[in-house]
Amino acid sequence: MKPILIAPICLTALLAGCADIGADVDPILDGAPRAQFQSDLAACRSLARNQSQLDHETMAAAAIGAGLGGVLGKVDEEGDALGGAIVGALAGAAAGASEAADTREDIVLNCLRGRGHAVVN
C-alpha cells in the first residue's frame, strides 16, 4: 500500500474509534435522580453525539502535526519527511479528537444541569 494512503486510512480509523467518547459520561448526582433523569440523560447524550468529531479544530491540529512531523522527519538523518508527516498528522488528530471528547462530556453535564438535575461531575 502506498504511504500516501496510509495516513487518511489511519486517521479515519482513529476518529471512528473515538466516535462516542465523551458522550457516554456517567454523571455523578448530588442526591437521588429524579424520575425523568434517564430520559434527560439519553437526550443530552444524543445532543453531545451530534457534536462533530472531525471539526475544524481537529483538522487544523492534524495539519499542524503533519507539518511539524514532516519538518522533524526531514531534519532527522535516518527519518523521512513523509513518515514524520504521517505520525504528526495522527498525533495532531488524536489531540483534536481528545478535545472534542472533552467538549462532548461538557455538553452532557451542562445539558443535565440545564434540565434541573444536581450534577456534580
Salt bridges, closest charged atoms under 4 A:
ASP20 OD1 - ARG49 NE 3.23
ASP24 OD1 - ARG49 NH2 2.36
ASP26 OD1 - ARG45 NH2 2.87
ASP40 OD1 - ARG115 NH1 3.28
ASP40 OD2 - HIS117 NE2 2.67
